[in-house]
Amino acid sequence: YNCLGKHSSGTYDTRLKQVLEIARKSNLKLNREKCEFNVNKLTYIGDLISENGVQPDPKKVAAIRNIERPKSKQDVQRFLGMVN
């Protein structure tokens, strides 16, 4: 699964070229080091996207589960700011 959908290699290459051409024409700059191509899953803005759909990033979930229980109003506000 990837943002272009699940396809054969030839179809994937064609769609990728189309997406990159549209980005170029729109003056959208892509950082090659941050790009991932032809992957089964990817993490994007805190979510894990795969052929199973969109799920929260397990690392983020673990961080929330392992946080110390809030003891004050300020701790609760800090926690809510983190999970919001």
Secondary structure per residue as TSV (DSSP state, phi and psi in degrees):
chain	resnum	aa	ss	phi	psi
A	1	Y	-	360.0	137.4
A	2	N	-	-151.0	177.3
A	3	C	T	-65.3	-13.1
A	4	L	T	-97.5	-3.3
A	5	G	-	95.9	170.5
A	6	K	S	-91.8	117.6
A	7	H	-	-144.7	172.1
A	8	S	-	-68.4	164.3
A	9	S	H	-57.7	-44.3
A	10	G	H	-64.0	-43.7
A	11	T	H	-65.4	-41.2
A	12	Y	H	-59.3	-47.7
A	13	D	H	-60.1	-41.8
A	14	T	H	-63.5	-47.1
A	15	R	H	-64.9	-39.9
A	16	L	H	-61.4	-44.3
A	17	K	H	-60.5	-40.1
A	18	Q	H	-63.5	-45.8
A	19	V	H	-62.6	-44.8
A	20	L	H	-65.3	-35.7
A	21	E	H	-66.9	-42.4
A	22	I	H	-62.6	-42.1
A	23	A	H	-61.4	-43.4
A	24	R	H	-62.7	-46.3
A	25	K	H	-65.0	-26.6
A	26	S	T	-91.3	7.5
A	27	N	T	57.2	32.7
A	28	L	-	-88.6	117.5
A	29	K	-	-88.4	129.1
A	30	L	-	-111.3	136.6
A	31	N	-	-91.0	109.9
A	32	R	G	-55.1	-36.0
A	33	E	G	-66.5	-25.1
A	34	K	G	-97.7	-6.8
A	35	C	-	-84.1	143.2
A	36	E	-	-125.7	128.9
A	37	F	-	-118.7	143.0
A	38	N	S	53.4	52.2
A	39	V	-	-108.7	158.1
A	40	N	S	-82.2	-27.0
A	41	K	E	-154.0	157.5
A	42	L	E	-150.4	156.2
A	43	T	E	-104.4	129.1
A	44	Y	E	-140.2	125.3
A	45	I	T	39.3	49.0
A	46	G	T	86.0	3.4
A	47	D	E	-118.3	148.8
A	48	L	E	-99.3	118.9
A	49	I	E	-109.0	124.5
A	50	S	E	-148.7	-175.5
A	51	E	T	-65.7	-13.3
A	52	N	T	-87.9	0.2
A	53	G	E	107.6	-157.6
A	54	V	E	-105.5	127.3
A	55	Q	E	-134.6	154.8
A	56	P	E	-64.0	146.6
A	57	D	-	-62.3	122.7
A	58	P	H	-55.6	-31.7
A	59	K	H	-65.6	-40.2
A	60	K	H	-68.0	-41.5
A	61	V	H	-61.8	-44.4
A	62	A	H	-62.4	-39.8
A	63	A	H	-62.6	-39.9
A	64	I	H	-69.9	-42.3
A	65	R	H	-65.7	-30.9
A	66	N	T	-92.0	0.0
A	67	I	S	-71.5	147.4
A	68	E	-	-68.1	141.1
A	69	R	-	-60.3	133.2
A	70	P	-	-61.5	139.8
A	71	K	-	-114.5	-11.2
A	72	S	S	-141.2	169.7
A	73	K	H	-59.2	-41.0
A	74	Q	H	-64.3	-38.0
A	75	D	H	-63.2	-41.1
A	76	V	H	-64.1	-44.2
A	77	Q	H	-61.9	-41.0
A	78	R	H	-62.5	-44.1
A	79	F	H	-62.3	-46.9
A	80	L	H	-62.7	-36.6
A	81	G	H	-64.6	-34.7
A	82	M	H	-71.6	-40.6
A	83	V	H	-90.3	-9.0
A	84	N	-	-75.0	360.0
